[in-house]
Amino acid sequence: MPGFEKVQRGLTFATGLVECLCFAGAVFGWASLVFVLKTEGYFSSLCVNATGVNATQVLDCSGQDEQFSLVFTIASFMNNFLTLPNGFLFDQFGTTVARVFGICLYTMGTLMVGFSAPALSNLLFPALALLAVGGILFLITNMQIGNLFGSHRSTVITLYNGAFDSSSALFLVIKLLYESGVSLRASFLFLSSCSVIHLLRTFFLLPRKFIPYPLPDRYTYGMTCSKSESVRSVQTTANGDAQRTIEETPLDSPVKQEKSFRQCILSRFFFWHLLWLSVMQLRHYLFIGTLNPMLQRLTAGEPSLVSQYINAFAITQLCGVLCAPWNGLIMDRHKGKPRAPGESEQEADLRASVLSLFLTALQCVLFSVCASTPYLPLQYLTFILQVVNRSFLYGGNAAFISVAFPACHFGKLYGMVMGLSAVFSLMQYPCFALVKGALDGDPLYVNVALTLLSLLAFIHPLSVYLHCRSLASQRAKNKSSS
């Protein structure tokens, strides 16, 4: 590989990591931004005077909390649901078109927040939705960079997903700057100006179309890396003479007959993977969306203590980029080792993914149990388990789709599973309304129900394990019969 191409690949990888780490998943740092927005007085008209204990007058801001929860519910739903058309856009038109579209959405979102005000609180609804959709396009277009790194492909994909999770700390930085005197408007206008960097990356580092997988022989990476290249093939004639012919072969042409998109979405793998993602994602979304009111309840409304725990939560989110590669290493641990006789590379990849899928489900149950326990100091452990599980969840989701299904359908399948899981995640708002209404602010019963629901995630690794065992048994039968 030429030295210049090595530098270009390394620069593409590094800048992609920075982009995902600093921008892509900012919307999931919502708890930090809510603290600033409350201080600014957004939706403050929904706070009403109420009679508390001993007939004292207290300010009831449950309506304000519910409105903030609705903003996050819509943004997280749009983040996932619109991944479906975004995946089609990426697969159909390529990297440049998808990224320019995403950059436009992200810039509009930052400008809307920057020019919003308490009197225009409803601007938060479209603004956060645009930030979410633009951010997920950054992630989708960057994950293909993993194709450049062969045996470390799953590690790179999970690393980018971990960086996406860690970018939620961006709103913590905005919160700390706000407390230091930097206005909310100045911070978001700066984020808008960073779109110039995203555009430069798009036009000077990334390919116009796609990075194929597996990489063909004599593949040259660059902005036009999907072009055809002449490949020499040797054909031996009947009299033993070698006859050289030149064949013009597209680099991204399929070598074997792949499953259709319809076959993929109707498969057992897709269904159980969708359930695996949906139940755990719902648990995370409800936790993030209700973190602020939960801390208000556990701290008896002490602002400094609430701020302390929100900062702790946001700081732990930074560790997502450190946790995610562990999952990639688990999925890539078989690379470079000899496979069983007759075992395909895809089967080996699926067998390696079983442990990853199981550990992710186990982490979610442990995280949910801690989050359900109304003991304030325990929430530090909850924050750690949450960020580890979330980085495993989204990195494992992308990595599993990349190994279980044809690469030509990755964008569409990734979008489909995220879009359908988004519909399921809409349950977070009625759950929040139930806690605020019938349960009088006590989330215990909802948390217990979600913990039990999370147990369904164990079906997926069991299904993949049984599939791999069936294939191994079939190979053994074929070997003994032959």
Secondary structure, 3 states (H helix, E strand, C coil): CCHHHHHHHHHHHHHHHHHHHHHHCHHHHHHHHHHHHHHHCCCHHHCEEEECHHHCEEEECHHHHHHHHHHHHHHHHHHHHCHHHHHHHHHHHCHHHHHHHHHHHHHHHHHHHHCCCHHHHHHHHHHHHHHHHHHHHHHHHHHHHHHHHHHHHHHHHHHHHHHHHHHHHHHHHHHHHHHCCCCHHHHHHHHHHCHHHHHHHHHHCCCCCCCCCCCCCCCCCCCCCCCCEEEEEEEECCCCCEEEEEEEECCCCCCCCCCCHHHHHCCHHHHHHHHHHHHHHHHHHHHHHCHHHHHHHHCCCCHHHHHHHHHHHHHHHCCHHHHHHHHHHHHCCCCCCCCCCCCCHHHHHHHHHHHHHHHHHHHHHHHHHHHHCCCHHHHHHHHHHHHHHHHHHHHHHHHHHHHHCCHHHHHHHHHHHHHHHHHHHCCHHHHHHHHHCCCCCCCHHHHHHHHHHHHHHHHHHHHHHHHHHHHHHHHHHHHHHC
